[in-house]
Amino acid sequence: MLSLGRARRPDVRSVLRLILALAVGGAAALWPLPYFILLPGSAISLDEAVHVEDAYHDEVGTFYLTTVRADRATLIRLAAAAFRPAREIVRMDDLLFPHEDVDHYFSRQQAVMEASEKEALIVAFRKAGVPIAVENRGALVTGVVPGSPADGVLNAGDVITAVDGVPTPTADDLLRRLASRDAGTPVRLRILREGRPLERTVRLAPFPGSRGRPGLGLIQPLTAREVRPSLAVTIDLEPIGGPSAGLMLTLALINRLVPGDLTHGHRIAGTGTIDLDGRVGRVGGVSLKVLAAAAAGADVFFVPDDPPEAGRTSNVEEARRTNERFRLGLTIVPVRTVDDALQYLRTAFAPAQAGPAR
C-alpha cells in the first residue's frame, strides 16, 4: 500500500536563496569578461559607398571591403563560441593600449579609419594622375595614457604642430623630435585645440606601459591632414574602425577616376592597409574577412603579402588555410603594393589573345 503524507510547505528562506543563486548565476553569465569574440563581419560594396564628382561609371563588377565584428565576451557567448569554428577569442589586452578602456579603443579605431580614408584618397588620385592638394598639419592626439606626462595637459583631438619651436607636420616628425630626449627634459609644445593655438610645456618621463622609456604618453598619434581633391569625393560607410580598408578604398577610387572597369565584371574583395607610397600592410582578422568575402559571393580576395615571421602566421597563409578549410573557392591574391593589385586586375581577366590565322 502506498502511504500519502501531507505535503511539506517549502521553506521561504530556501526559496529566496534559490532565487538569489539563480539571479547571481544569470548575472555572472551575462557579465562582460576581458575578452573579445571576433566573428565574420560584412563585405561592403564600395560601388555604392564611394562617390566621385564627374566619375567614370564603367564598372560591371564590384569591389568589397571586408570587416570583422567584435563582441564583448560573456560566459554565455564564450560557451557558444567554443562550438563555432568561425570565431576567434582574443584578450582585450592584446588589442587595447595599457590603461585604455573599450570606449576609447573604438573611438581611436574610428580616427584611424578616417586617416586611412585620406591616405587612400591621396594614393588613388596620384595613381590616376588627377590633381589633389595635401597639407600635413601636425600630430593628432588620439588619446593619453593616464598617469603620463601628457595626462591633464593634452586632450584627444589636440594637434601638436611644433616641439620647441620646430614644426612637426607629421606624427613621425613628432616621434623623431622626442626620441633622443632624456627623462626630465622639458619640451615646449605648440598645439591646436579646436582650432585655437596654445602652448604647453611638458617634462618627459616614463609612464605606465612605457617599459621605462621617457615620453609624453600619447596613444597612437596620427598625422592630421587636410586633403583637397580636385574632384568632390564622398565616402559613405557604416561606422567601422581601423586601417584595413585602405587598399580596397584605393582600388575603388581609382576605378572611378580612370576609364574602363578594373573589376572586369568580377566580385573582388580584400583587406590591407595603405600608406602614401602605395605599400600594402598587414592586418588582423584575415580568416574572418575571407569568410565574409565568400558569403558576399566574391571570387577574388586580395591579401597583404607580408613577410613570414617566427611564431606568427602570415596574412597570406591565414587566407589560404581558411579558403581550403571551408572550401570557399576564392582566388587568393597576395599583394605588397597597390601596383601589384592593379597589375593583377589588368592581366588576370584580359581576354585570351587569338592565335595566328591558319
C-alpha positions in Angstrom: 0.0 0.0 0.0 1.2 3.5 -0.9 1.1 5.9 2.0 0.4 9.5 1.1 1.7 12.0 3.6 0.9 15.7 3.9 2.9 17.9 1.5 5.5 20.0 3.3 5.3 23.7 2.9 8.5 25.0 1.2 10.8 27.0 3.5 10.6 30.6 2.4 14.3 31.2 3.1 15.3 28.3 0.9 13.2 29.6 -1.9 14.8 33.1 -1.6 18.3 31.5 -1.5 17.4 29.6 -4.7 16.1 32.7 -6.4 19.2 34.7 -5.4 21.5 31.9 -6.6 19.7 31.8 -10.0 19.9 35.6 -10.3 23.6 35.7 -9.4 24.3 32.9 -11.8 22.4 34.6 -14.6 24.1 37.9 -14.0 27.5 36.2 -14.0 26.7 34.5 -17.3 25.9 37.9 -18.8 28.7 39.9 -17.1 31.3 41.3 -19.6 34.7 39.4 -19.5 38.1 40.8 -20.5 37.9 39.2 -24.0 36.5 40.0 -27.4 34.8 37.4 -29.6 35.7 38.1 -33.2 33.5 36.8 -36.0 33.0 37.5 -39.7 31.6 40.9 -40.3 30.3 42.2 -43.6 31.6 42.6 -47.1 30.6 46.2 -48.0 30.1 47.1 -51.7 32.2 50.2 -52.5 30.4 50.8 -55.7 27.5 52.1 -53.5 29.7 53.8 -50.9 32.3 55.7 -53.0 31.0 58.7 -54.9 33.3 61.0 -57.1 32.2 64.1 -59.0 32.3 63.5 -62.8 33.4 60.0 -62.2 33.6 57.1 -64.7 30.9 54.5 -64.2 32.1 51.7 -66.4 32.2 49.0 -63.8 30.3 45.8 -64.1 31.7 44.0 -61.1 32.1 45.2 -57.6 34.9 46.0 -55.1 34.2 45.0 -51.5 36.0 45.9 -48.3 35.7 43.3 -45.6 35.2 43.7 -41.8 35.4 41.8 -38.6 32.7 42.1 -35.9 33.9 42.3 -32.3 31.5 41.3 -29.5 32.3 41.8 -25.8 32.6 38.3 -24.3 30.3 36.9 -21.6 30.2 33.3 -20.2 27.3 32.5 -22.5 29.0 33.9 -25.6 32.3 32.2 -24.8 30.5 28.9 -24.4 28.7 29.4 -27.8 31.9 30.5 -29.5 33.7 27.3 -28.4 31.4 25.3 -30.7 31.6 27.6 -33.7 34.6 27.3 -36.0 34.3 30.7 -37.5 35.0 32.5 -34.2 38.2 33.9 -32.6 38.7 34.7 -28.9 41.2 37.4 -28.1 42.2 39.0 -24.8 41.3 42.7 -24.6 44.9 43.4 -23.5 46.1 42.2 -26.9 44.0 45.0 -28.7 43.9 47.8 -26.2 46.8 50.0 -25.2 47.8 50.0 -21.5 45.1 51.7 -19.4 42.8 52.2 -22.4 39.1 51.4 -22.0 36.9 49.8 -24.5 35.1 53.1 -25.4 38.4 54.8 -26.2 39.6 51.8 -28.2 36.6 52.1 -30.6 36.9 55.9 -30.8 40.6 55.5 -31.6 39.8 52.9 -34.3 37.4 55.4 -35.9 40.1 58.0 -36.0 42.5 55.5 -37.6 39.8 54.7 -40.2 39.3 58.4 -41.1 43.1 58.7 -41.5 43.1 55.6 -43.7 40.4 57.1 -46.0 42.6 60.2 -46.6 45.6 58.1 -47.4 43.5 56.0 -49.9 42.2 59.2 -51.5 45.8 60.6 -51.9 47.2 57.4 -53.4 44.2 56.9 -55.8 44.3 60.5 -57.1 48.0 60.4 -57.6 47.9 57.0 -59.4 45.1 58.2 -61.6 47.0 61.4 -62.4 44.2 63.6 -61.0 45.3 66.7 -59.0 45.0 66.6 -55.3 46.4 69.1 -52.7 47.7 67.7 -49.3 48.6 69.7 -46.3 50.1 67.9 -43.2 49.0 70.0 -40.2 50.6 68.2 -37.3 50.4 65.1 -35.0 46.8 64.3 -33.9 46.4 63.2 -30.3 44.0 60.2 -30.3 44.4 59.5 -26.5 46.6 60.0 -23.5 47.9 57.3 -21.1 46.6 58.0 -17.5 49.5 59.0 -15.2 51.7 60.0 -18.1 53.3 63.5 -18.5 50.6 64.5 -21.0 47.7 63.4 -18.7 45.8 66.6 -17.9 47.8 68.6 -20.3 46.8 67.3 -23.8 43.4 66.1 -24.9 42.2 63.7 -27.6 41.7 65.9 -30.7 44.6 68.2 -30.0 47.0 68.6 -32.9 50.7 69.1 -32.0 52.2 71.5 -34.6 55.7 72.1 -33.1 58.2 71.0 -30.5 60.5 73.7 -29.0 59.6 75.9 -32.0 60.5 73.2 -34.6 57.4 72.3 -36.8 56.2 68.7 -36.6 53.9 68.4 -39.6 53.5 64.6 -39.2 53.3 62.1 -36.4 56.6 60.6 -37.4 58.2 64.1 -37.1 56.9 64.4 -33.6 58.2 61.0 -32.6 61.6 61.7 -34.1 61.9 65.0 -32.2 61.1 63.3 -28.9 63.2 60.1 -29.5 66.5 61.5 -28.3 65.3 63.3 -25.3 66.1 62.1 -21.7 63.7 61.8 -18.8 63.1 65.1 -17.1 63.7 67.1 -20.2 61.1 69.9 -20.6 59.6 70.2 -24.1 57.5 73.2 -25.3 54.6 72.0 -27.4 52.6 74.2 -29.8 49.2 72.8 -30.2 45.8 73.5 -31.9 42.8 72.8 -29.8 39.5 73.1 -31.6 41.3 75.5 -34.0 42.7 77.6 -31.2 46.6 77.9 -30.9 48.0 77.1 -27.4 51.4 76.4 -25.9 52.1 73.8 -23.2 55.3 72.7 -21.5 55.6 69.0 -20.5 58.5 67.2 -18.9 59.3 63.8 -20.4 59.1 60.8 -18.1 58.4 57.1 -18.1 54.8 56.3 -17.7 52.6 53.2 -17.3 53.2 50.8 -20.1 56.3 52.6 -21.5 58.8 50.0 -20.2 60.9 52.6 -18.7 61.3 54.8 -21.8 60.6 58.5 -21.3 57.9 60.2 -23.4 54.7 62.2 -23.4 52.3 59.3 -23.0 50.4 59.6 -26.3 48.3 56.7 -27.6 48.9 56.1 -31.3 49.3 59.7 -32.6 48.2 60.1 -36.2 49.1 62.7 -38.9 46.4 65.3 -39.1 45.9 66.1 -42.8 43.9 68.5 -44.9 43.2 66.9 -48.2 41.7 68.9 -51.1 40.9 66.7 -54.2 40.2 68.5 -57.4 37.0 66.4 -57.7 34.5 66.2 -54.9 34.6 62.9 -53.1 32.1 61.3 -50.7 32.8 58.1 -48.9 29.6 56.9 -47.2 30.4 53.9 -45.0 28.7 52.4 -42.0 30.6 53.1 -38.7 33.8 50.9 -38.9 37.2 51.3 -37.5 40.8 50.6 -38.2 43.1 51.0 -41.2 42.4 47.7 -43.0 40.1 49.1 -45.7 42.9 51.2 -47.2 43.7 49.0 -50.2 40.2 48.4 -51.3 39.2 52.0 -50.9 42.2 52.9 -53.1 41.2 50.5 -55.8 37.5 51.6 -55.8 38.5 55.2 -56.1 40.9 54.5 -59.0 38.1 52.7 -60.7 36.0 55.9 -60.5 38.9 58.1 -61.7 40.0 56.2 -64.8 38.0 54.9 -67.8 37.4 51.2 -68.1 36.4 48.6 -65.5 39.2 47.3 -63.3 36.9 44.6 -61.9 36.2 43.1 -65.4 32.8 42.1 -64.1 34.1 40.2 -61.1 33.3 40.5 -57.4 36.7 41.4 -55.8 37.1 41.6 -52.1 40.2 42.1 -49.9 41.9 43.8 -47.0 45.1 45.6 -46.2 46.4 49.0 -45.0 47.7 51.5 -47.5 50.5 54.1 -47.0 51.3 57.2 -49.0 53.8 55.2 -51.1 51.2 52.7 -52.0 52.5 49.9 -49.8 50.0 47.4 -48.5 50.4 46.5 -44.8 49.5 43.5 -42.6 46.1 43.4 -40.9 44.3 41.3 -38.3 41.3 39.0 -38.6 42.1 37.8 -42.1 40.4 34.4 -41.8 37.2 36.1 -40.7 37.4 38.6 -43.6 37.9 35.8 -46.1 34.7 34.2 -44.8 32.8 37.5 -45.1 34.0 37.8 -48.7 32.9 34.3 -49.6 29.4 35.0 -48.0 29.0 38.0 -50.3 29.8 35.9 -53.4 33.3 37.3 -54.1 35.6 35.3 -56.3 38.9 37.1 -55.7 40.4 38.1 -52.4 43.4 40.5 -52.1 45.5 39.9 -49.0 48.7 41.6 -47.8 51.8 39.7 -48.9 53.5 40.2 -45.5 56.9 38.5 -44.9 56.7 35.5 -42.6 58.0 35.9 -39.1 58.9 33.3 -36.4 55.9 32.4 -34.3 53.4 34.3 -36.4 51.2 33.2 -39.2 51.4 35.4 -42.3 48.2 37.0 -43.7 48.7 35.0 -46.9 49.0 31.7 -45.1 45.9 32.5 -43.0 43.8 33.4 -46.0 44.9 30.2 -47.9 44.2 28.0 -44.9 40.7 29.4 -44.4 39.9 29.2 -48.1 40.9 25.5 -48.2 39.4 24.5 -44.8 36.0 25.8 -45.7 36.2 25.0 -49.4 35.3 28.6 -50.4 36.7 28.5 -53.9 38.2 32.0 -53.7 41.3 33.0 -55.7 43.7 34.3 -53.0 45.9 37.1 -54.5 48.9 38.3 -52.3 49.9 41.9 -52.9 52.7 44.1 -51.5 51.7 47.3 -53.2 48.6 48.8 -54.9 50.5 48.5 -58.2 50.6 44.7 -57.6 46.8 44.7 -57.3 46.4 46.9 -60.4 48.7 44.7 -62.4 46.7 41.6 -61.4 43.4 43.3 -62.4 44.8 44.4 -65.8 46.2 41.0 -66.7 44.3 38.2 -64.9 41.0 38.9 -66.6 42.3 40.0 -70.0 40.7 38.1 -72.9 43.0 35.5 -74.4 44.9 36.6 -77.4 43.7 35.0 -80.7 46.2 32.6 -82.3 47.6 33.0 -85.7 45.3 32.5 -88.7 45.6 29.1 -90.3 
